[in-house]
Amino acid sequence: MASGWFHPIPEPPRCHRRLCARLSAEKQIIRIAVEPTGGYEKPLVKALRGAGLPVEMVHTSRFAAYRTLIGAKAKSDTSDARLLAAYAAAPEEVRGRKAEYVVLPQDAVREQLAELAARRDQLKHMIHAETCRLCTVRSQDIRDEIGTHLEGLRQAERKTHVAMMQLVRERTELRNAKRLLRSIKSIGDKTALASLALVPELGLISNKAASALIGVAPFVHRSGTMNAPAHIHGGRAAVRNAFYMAAVTASRHNPVLAPFYDRLIAAGKPPKVALVAVMRRLVVYANAVLRSGQSWKAAQTP
């Protein structure tokens, strides 16, 4: 509703139903904007979508930029509700909703897969942190404690990976998508699983959009006589990290991308720049095989 209103939800399950009933009775609702709150918004979004209401997740950075654009200084639940309503009523260009924007349907299996992928990423960071601590600690008791903790974390990571593999095996669509991604030389199980779990839009969007979504699209920085180097920005970091490791392998062993990497290095490009270019090629390949339904080798055949 363009005017906006504030409605606290003290008891989520029951109040979600009441809120959905109230919103369903409104005839003038075109869009319901919800700002991410670290995952706490998920039950509400699920309830709204289950009621057939038009929900749109707000991009946090764009909403912050919109707040600056209109000069909003106040910060409270009521003012935020009004600001969200105004943002939801803004033109598509302001909200970043281009013509090719994809609205994904609710999918319990994919949601579970995404949660497992997020958990695996958390475990990976905790393992890295504990490993770094182990290198600096001299007390044997503390080293033993960290070692035990590391063993538990690694076991949990392996268990999470197995659970993700099992989910993919149980659904034909995901199993075929994983097979297509694995057909690209240098993309392994972890990169394929991260792509399926955290970038469900792959195969439904353009190559440029896929590159920007993962954060490997170079953005130019030019004005007048200034011509600064292009830089990547934003994107889904966990997936980008997975593609980075795949790019390291591809730069050495992929029959198409290894010569491409060598040409860039011979042309004077820094190794990191060349690796990002390889990452972007891998993302394009992944998007292409999922869109066409053909394996990478078949897609390469003229």
C-alpha beads as a LAMMPS data file, in Angstrom:
LAMMPS data file: protein, C-alpha beads

302 atoms
301 bonds

1 atom types
1 bond types

-500.0 500.0 xlo xhi
-500.0 500.0 ylo yhi
-500.0 500.0 zlo zhi

Masses

1 110.0

Atoms # bond

1 1 1 0.000 0.000 0.000
2 1 1 1.527 3.269 -1.056
3 1 1 0.729 5.003 2.258
4 1 1 2.396 2.337 4.436
5 1 1 1.422 1.205 7.903
6 1 1 3.148 -0.291 10.941
7 1 1 1.991 -3.643 12.300
8 1 1 4.098 -5.434 14.983
9 1 1 4.013 -9.249 14.971
10 1 1 4.568 -10.523 18.533
11 1 1 3.627 -14.199 17.946
12 1 1 4.843 -15.167 14.453
13 1 1 2.818 -18.303 13.496
14 1 1 -0.594 -17.105 14.598
15 1 1 -0.048 -13.442 13.749
16 1 1 1.270 -14.357 10.292
17 1 1 -2.089 -15.941 9.526
18 1 1 -3.948 -12.890 10.789
19 1 1 -1.674 -10.574 8.800
20 1 1 -2.171 -12.615 5.620
21 1 1 -5.939 -12.527 6.121
22 1 1 -5.861 -8.754 6.608
23 1 1 -3.680 -8.179 3.555
24 1 1 -5.756 -10.571 1.415
25 1 1 -8.825 -8.467 2.183
26 1 1 -7.138 -5.359 0.757
27 1 1 -8.015 -4.843 -2.903
28 1 1 -5.424 -2.179 -3.738
29 1 1 -2.244 -4.053 -2.829
30 1 1 0.088 -4.352 -5.810
31 1 1 3.288 -5.229 -3.996
32 1 1 4.426 -6.080 -0.478
33 1 1 8.029 -5.083 0.239
34 1 1 9.969 -6.979 2.891
35 1 1 13.437 -5.971 4.048
36 1 1 15.847 -8.823 4.920
37 1 1 16.521 -9.163 8.648
38 1 1 19.157 -11.879 8.753
39 1 1 16.726 -14.723 8.095
40 1 1 14.035 -13.739 10.598
41 1 1 11.858 -12.590 7.704
42 1 1 11.676 -16.055 6.097
43 1 1 8.594 -17.389 7.963
44 1 1 6.697 -14.200 7.119
45 1 1 7.690 -14.322 3.447
46 1 1 6.717 -17.997 3.271
47 1 1 3.318 -17.260 4.808
48 1 1 2.672 -14.319 2.474
49 1 1 3.639 -16.297 -0.622
50 1 1 1.598 -19.246 0.569
51 1 1 -1.413 -16.918 0.705
52 1 1 -0.781 -15.885 -2.890
53 1 1 0.242 -12.324 -2.009
54 1 1 2.740 -10.379 -4.192
55 1 1 5.900 -10.299 -2.043
56 1 1 9.127 -8.608 -3.083
57 1 1 12.365 -8.908 -1.119
58 1 1 14.077 -5.537 -0.902
59 1 1 17.737 -5.317 -1.889
60 1 1 19.379 -3.850 1.223
61 1 1 21.938 -1.724 -0.634
62 1 1 19.336 -0.286 -2.995
63 1 1 17.021 0.522 -0.114
64 1 1 19.845 2.296 1.721
65 1 1 20.618 4.265 -1.447
66 1 1 16.910 5.146 -1.784
67 1 1 16.876 6.415 1.810
68 1 1 19.831 8.679 0.984
69 1 1 18.228 9.760 -2.304
70 1 1 15.083 11.117 -0.671
71 1 1 16.975 12.485 2.335
72 1 1 15.222 10.404 5.001
73 1 1 16.912 10.929 8.374
74 1 1 14.420 9.420 10.831
75 1 1 14.892 5.764 11.795
76 1 1 12.035 3.967 13.545
77 1 1 9.719 1.044 12.843
78 1 1 6.916 3.356 11.759
79 1 1 9.075 5.556 9.510
80 1 1 10.748 2.465 8.019
81 1 1 7.336 0.980 7.182
82 1 1 6.345 4.165 5.359
83 1 1 9.702 4.323 3.596
84 1 1 9.411 0.686 2.492
85 1 1 5.942 1.375 1.130
86 1 1 7.251 4.372 -0.830
87 1 1 10.139 2.273 -2.129
88 1 1 7.759 -0.507 -3.190
89 1 1 5.727 2.053 -5.162
90 1 1 8.844 3.453 -6.889
91 1 1 9.505 2.677 -10.598
92 1 1 11.083 -0.640 -11.589
93 1 1 14.382 1.091 -12.455
94 1 1 14.729 2.465 -8.922
95 1 1 14.126 -0.962 -7.375
96 1 1 16.499 -2.667 -9.827
97 1 1 13.782 -4.866 -11.319
98 1 1 14.819 -5.207 -14.955
99 1 1 12.778 -6.893 -17.664
100 1 1 14.665 -10.178 -17.218
101 1 1 14.176 -10.269 -13.437
102 1 1 13.235 -13.800 -12.358
103 1 1 10.791 -14.520 -9.531
104 1 1 11.521 -18.005 -8.230
105 1 1 8.659 -20.138 -6.898
106 1 1 8.724 -21.502 -3.368
107 1 1 10.670 -24.736 -3.203
108 1 1 11.169 -26.465 0.148
109 1 1 13.961 -28.709 -1.156
110 1 1 15.954 -25.807 -2.615
111 1 1 15.455 -23.817 0.583
112 1 1 16.834 -26.728 2.589
113 1 1 19.732 -27.040 0.157
114 1 1 20.480 -23.318 0.537
115 1 1 20.463 -23.601 4.336
116 1 1 22.851 -26.553 4.169
117 1 1 25.144 -24.600 1.833
118 1 1 25.121 -21.628 4.200
119 1 1 25.910 -23.939 7.110
120 1 1 28.764 -25.550 5.199
121 1 1 30.191 -22.092 4.512
122 1 1 29.924 -21.203 8.220
123 1 1 31.718 -24.405 9.173
124 1 1 34.447 -23.662 6.638
125 1 1 35.044 -20.230 8.209
126 1 1 35.100 -21.705 11.712
127 1 1 37.604 -24.364 10.628
128 1 1 39.814 -21.653 9.141
129 1 1 39.600 -19.553 12.322
130 1 1 40.434 -22.476 14.609
131 1 1 43.298 -23.564 12.347
132 1 1 44.787 -20.059 12.567
133 1 1 44.455 -20.108 16.362
134 1 1 46.174 -23.484 16.502
135 1 1 49.222 -21.958 14.793
136 1 1 49.661 -19.294 17.481
137 1 1 48.866 -21.181 20.697
138 1 1 51.661 -22.778 22.715
139 1 1 49.683 -24.252 25.612
140 1 1 49.253 -27.988 25.007
141 1 1 45.897 -28.089 26.808
142 1 1 44.492 -25.367 24.571
143 1 1 45.988 -27.008 21.478
144 1 1 44.292 -30.288 22.410
145 1 1 40.992 -28.475 22.933
146 1 1 41.263 -26.727 19.553
147 1 1 42.224 -30.013 17.905
148 1 1 39.121 -31.705 19.318
149 1 1 36.963 -28.802 18.192
150 1 1 38.503 -28.921 14.715
151 1 1 37.798 -32.634 14.449
152 1 1 34.133 -32.012 15.307
153 1 1 33.875 -29.144 12.834
154 1 1 35.400 -31.183 10.008
155 1 1 33.059 -34.056 10.771
156 1 1 30.092 -31.654 10.696
157 1 1 31.283 -30.242 7.360
158 1 1 31.515 -33.728 5.850
159 1 1 28.056 -34.571 7.206
160 1 1 26.613 -31.383 5.701
161 1 1 28.175 -32.160 2.329
162 1 1 26.704 -35.673 2.386
163 1 1 23.260 -34.254 3.233
164 1 1 23.485 -31.843 0.282
165 1 1 24.481 -34.675 -2.068
166 1 1 21.565 -36.765 -0.815
167 1 1 19.065 -33.960 -1.423
168 1 1 20.322 -33.525 -4.986
169 1 1 20.159 -37.270 -5.689
170 1 1 16.538 -37.446 -4.540
171 1 1 15.290 -34.966 -7.146
172 1 1 15.699 -35.646 -10.862
173 1 1 15.849 -31.958 -11.799
174 1 1 18.688 -31.223 -9.373
175 1 1 20.504 -34.436 -10.234
176 1 1 20.488 -33.547 -13.939
177 1 1 21.566 -29.971 -13.228
178 1 1 24.493 -31.199 -11.161
179 1 1 25.496 -33.599 -13.934
180 1 1 25.470 -30.734 -16.449
181 1 1 27.614 -28.542 -14.215
182 1 1 30.061 -31.373 -13.567
183 1 1 30.483 -31.799 -17.333
184 1 1 32.473 -28.537 -17.279
185 1 1 36.053 -29.551 -16.649
186 1 1 37.328 -28.049 -13.356
187 1 1 33.871 -27.694 -11.763
188 1 1 33.634 -30.270 -8.972
189 1 1 30.922 -31.342 -6.568
190 1 1 31.382 -28.421 -4.150
191 1 1 31.152 -25.750 -6.853
192 1 1 28.178 -27.486 -8.462
193 1 1 26.356 -27.798 -5.139
194 1 1 27.057 -24.162 -4.233
195 1 1 25.697 -23.061 -7.618
196 1 1 22.507 -25.108 -7.288
197 1 1 21.920 -24.080 -3.677
198 1 1 22.821 -20.391 -3.714
199 1 1 22.197 -19.314 -7.328
200 1 1 18.916 -20.999 -8.351
201 1 1 18.560 -18.305 -11.031
202 1 1 21.321 -19.932 -13.127
203 1 1 19.911 -21.143 -16.424
204 1 1 17.023 -18.661 -16.267
205 1 1 18.912 -15.391 -16.779
206 1 1 21.372 -13.903 -19.262
207 1 1 25.116 -14.480 -19.043
208 1 1 25.691 -10.846 -18.053
209 1 1 23.114 -11.072 -15.277
210 1 1 24.618 -14.357 -14.034
211 1 1 28.106 -12.821 -13.924
212 1 1 26.854 -9.793 -11.991
213 1 1 24.812 -11.973 -9.624
214 1 1 27.855 -14.009 -8.626
215 1 1 30.108 -10.946 -8.595
216 1 1 32.502 -11.584 -11.466
217 1 1 31.231 -8.916 -13.879
218 1 1 33.692 -6.026 -14.370
219 1 1 32.152 -2.580 -13.868
220 1 1 33.779 0.264 -15.810
221 1 1 34.897 3.466 -14.085
222 1 1 35.203 6.166 -16.729
223 1 1 34.452 9.852 -16.731
224 1 1 35.787 12.437 -19.165
225 1 1 39.481 11.811 -19.664
226 1 1 39.635 9.420 -16.699
227 1 1 39.756 5.770 -17.672
228 1 1 40.285 3.745 -14.489
229 1 1 40.504 -0.060 -14.551
230 1 1 37.223 -1.951 -14.311
231 1 1 36.568 -3.809 -11.042
232 1 1 34.191 -6.534 -9.938
233 1 1 31.815 -5.608 -7.145
234 1 1 29.195 -7.256 -4.948
235 1 1 27.603 -10.589 -5.748
236 1 1 27.185 -13.778 -3.768
237 1 1 30.522 -14.277 -2.086
238 1 1 30.194 -17.953 -1.150
239 1 1 29.560 -18.952 -4.767
240 1 1 32.262 -16.617 -6.048
241 1 1 34.770 -18.251 -3.704
242 1 1 33.829 -21.674 -5.052
243 1 1 34.249 -20.478 -8.640
244 1 1 37.613 -18.953 -7.746
245 1 1 38.995 -22.354 -6.739
246 1 1 37.473 -23.876 -9.868
247 1 1 39.146 -21.138 -11.937
248 1 1 42.548 -21.964 -10.425
249 1 1 42.119 -25.547 -11.636
250 1 1 40.708 -24.444 -15.012
251 1 1 43.668 -22.133 -15.638
252 1 1 45.910 -25.202 -15.594
253 1 1 43.839 -28.131 -16.828
254 1 1 40.738 -26.974 -18.754
255 1 1 41.409 -27.502 -22.502
256 1 1 39.661 -24.240 -23.413
257 1 1 40.337 -22.007 -20.422
258 1 1 43.995 -22.903 -19.804
259 1 1 45.067 -21.482 -23.241
260 1 1 42.752 -18.501 -22.612
261 1 1 44.488 -17.833 -19.279
262 1 1 47.916 -18.160 -20.894
263 1 1 46.961 -15.643 -23.613
264 1 1 45.870 -13.110 -20.997
265 1 1 49.117 -13.528 -19.049
266 1 1 51.134 -13.193 -22.282
267 1 1 49.226 -9.981 -23.022
268 1 1 50.448 -8.505 -19.725
269 1 1 47.347 -9.034 -17.565
270 1 1 48.003 -9.557 -13.844
271 1 1 47.336 -13.157 -12.708
272 1 1 44.355 -12.144 -10.531
273 1 1 42.755 -10.282 -13.440
274 1 1 43.263 -13.316 -15.673
275 1 1 41.750 -15.587 -13.010
276 1 1 38.668 -13.371 -12.697
277 1 1 38.262 -13.585 -16.477
278 1 1 38.420 -17.378 -16.214
279 1 1 35.865 -17.258 -13.384
280 1 1 33.505 -15.263 -15.577
281 1 1 33.907 -17.781 -18.409
282 1 1 33.086 -20.614 -15.999
283 1 1 29.945 -18.793 -14.821
284 1 1 28.903 -18.254 -18.449
285 1 1 29.481 -21.951 -19.197
286 1 1 27.475 -22.967 -16.119
287 1 1 24.602 -20.691 -17.083
288 1 1 24.699 -21.951 -20.679
289 1 1 24.606 -25.677 -19.877
290 1 1 21.710 -25.229 -17.445
291 1 1 19.805 -23.095 -19.942
292 1 1 20.358 -25.448 -22.896
293 1 1 20.141 -28.737 -21.011
294 1 1 23.250 -29.951 -22.846
295 1 1 26.536 -30.977 -21.319
296 1 1 29.516 -28.696 -21.806
297 1 1 31.177 -30.957 -24.389
298 1 1 27.950 -31.120 -26.394
299 1 1 27.554 -27.347 -26.127
300 1 1 31.096 -26.904 -27.472
301 1 1 30.360 -28.955 -30.593
302 1 1 29.619 -26.652 -33.583

Bonds

1 1 1 2
2 1 2 3
3 1 3 4
4 1 4 5
5 1 5 6
6 1 6 7
7 1 7 8
8 1 8 9
9 1 9 10
10 1 10 11
11 1 11 12
12 1 12 13
13 1 13 14
14 1 14 15
15 1 15 16
16 1 16 17
17 1 17 18
18 1 18 19
19 1 19 20
20 1 20 21
21 1 21 22
22 1 22 23
23 1 23 24
24 1 24 25
25 1 25 26
26 1 26 27
27 1 27 28
28 1 28 29
29 1 29 30
30 1 30 31
31 1 31 32
32 1 32 33
33 1 33 34
34 1 34 35
35 1 35 36
36 1 36 37
37 1 37 38
38 1 38 39
39 1 39 40
40 1 40 41
41 1 41 42
42 1 42 43
43 1 43 44
44 1 44 45
45 1 45 46
46 1 46 47
47 1 47 48
48 1 48 49
49 1 49 50
50 1 50 51
51 1 51 52
52 1 52 53
53 1 53 54
54 1 54 55
55 1 55 56
56 1 56 57
57 1 57 58
58 1 58 59
59 1 59 60
60 1 60 61
61 1 61 62
62 1 62 63
63 1 63 64
64 1 64 65
65 1 65 66
66 1 66 67
67 1 67 68
68 1 68 69
69 1 69 70
70 1 70 71
71 1 71 72
72 1 72 73
73 1 73 74
74 1 74 75
75 1 75 76
76 1 76 77
77 1 77 78
78 1 78 79
79 1 79 80
80 1 80 81
81 1 81 82
82 1 82 83
83 1 83 84
84 1 84 85
85 1 85 86
86 1 86 87
87 1 87 88
88 1 88 89
89 1 89 90
90 1 90 91
91 1 91 92
92 1 92 93
93 1 93 94
94 1 94 95
95 1 95 96
96 1 96 97
97 1 97 98
98 1 98 99
99 1 99 100
100 1 100 101
101 1 101 102
102 1 102 103
103 1 103 104
104 1 104 105
105 1 105 106
106 1 106 107
107 1 107 108
108 1 108 109
109 1 109 110
110 1 110 111
111 1 111 112
112 1 112 113
113 1 113 114
114 1 114 115
115 1 115 116
116 1 116 117
117 1 117 118
118 1 118 119
119 1 119 120
120 1 120 121
121 1 121 122
122 1 122 123
123 1 123 124
124 1 124 125
125 1 125 126
126 1 126 127
127 1 127 128
128 1 128 129
129 1 129 130
130 1 130 131
131 1 131 132
132 1 132 133
133 1 133 134
134 1 134 135
135 1 135 136
136 1 136 137
137 1 137 138
138 1 138 139
139 1 139 140
140 1 140 141
141 1 141 142
142 1 142 143
143 1 143 144
144 1 144 145
145 1 145 146
146 1 146 147
147 1 147 148
148 1 148 149
149 1 149 150
150 1 150 151
151 1 151 152
152 1 152 153
153 1 153 154
154 1 154 155
155 1 155 156
156 1 156 157
157 1 157 158
158 1 158 159
159 1 159 160
160 1 160 161
161 1 161 162
162 1 162 163
163 1 163 164
164 1 164 165
165 1 165 166
166 1 166 167
167 1 167 168
168 1 168 169
169 1 169 170
170 1 170 171
171 1 171 172
172 1 172 173
173 1 173 174
174 1 174 175
175 1 175 176
176 1 176 177
177 1 177 178
178 1 178 179
179 1 179 180
180 1 180 181
181 1 181 182
182 1 182 183
183 1 183 184
184 1 184 185
185 1 185 186
186 1 186 187
187 1 187 188
188 1 188 189
189 1 189 190
190 1 190 191
191 1 191 192
192 1 192 193
193 1 193 194
194 1 194 195
195 1 195 196
196 1 196 197
197 1 197 198
198 1 198 199
199 1 199 200
200 1 200 201
201 1 201 202
202 1 202 203
203 1 203 204
204 1 204 205
205 1 205 206
206 1 206 207
207 1 207 208
208 1 208 209
209 1 209 210
210 1 210 211
211 1 211 212
212 1 212 213
213 1 213 214
214 1 214 215
215 1 215 216
216 1 216 217
217 1 217 218
218 1 218 219
219 1 219 220
220 1 220 221
221 1 221 222
222 1 222 223
223 1 223 224
224 1 224 225
225 1 225 226
226 1 226 227
227 1 227 228
228 1 228 229
229 1 229 230
230 1 230 231
231 1 231 232
232 1 232 233
233 1 233 234
234 1 234 235
235 1 235 236
236 1 236 237
237 1 237 238
238 1 238 239
239 1 239 240
240 1 240 241
241 1 241 242
242 1 242 243
243 1 243 244
244 1 244 245
245 1 245 246
246 1 246 247
247 1 247 248
248 1 248 249
249 1 249 250
250 1 250 251
251 1 251 252
252 1 252 253
253 1 253 254
254 1 254 255
255 1 255 256
256 1 256 257
257 1 257 258
258 1 258 259
259 1 259 260
260 1 260 261
261 1 261 262
262 1 262 263
263 1 263 264
264 1 264 265
265 1 265 266
266 1 266 267
267 1 267 268
268 1 268 269
269 1 269 270
270 1 270 271
271 1 271 272
272 1 272 273
273 1 273 274
274 1 274 275
275 1 275 276
276 1 276 277
277 1 277 278
278 1 278 279
279 1 279 280
280 1 280 281
281 1 281 282
282 1 282 283
283 1 283 284
284 1 284 285
285 1 285 286
286 1 286 287
287 1 287 288
288 1 288 289
289 1 289 290
290 1 290 291
291 1 291 292
292 1 292 293
293 1 293 294
294 1 294 295
295 1 295 296
296 1 296 297
297 1 297 298
298 1 298 299
299 1 299 300
300 1 300 301
301 1 301 302
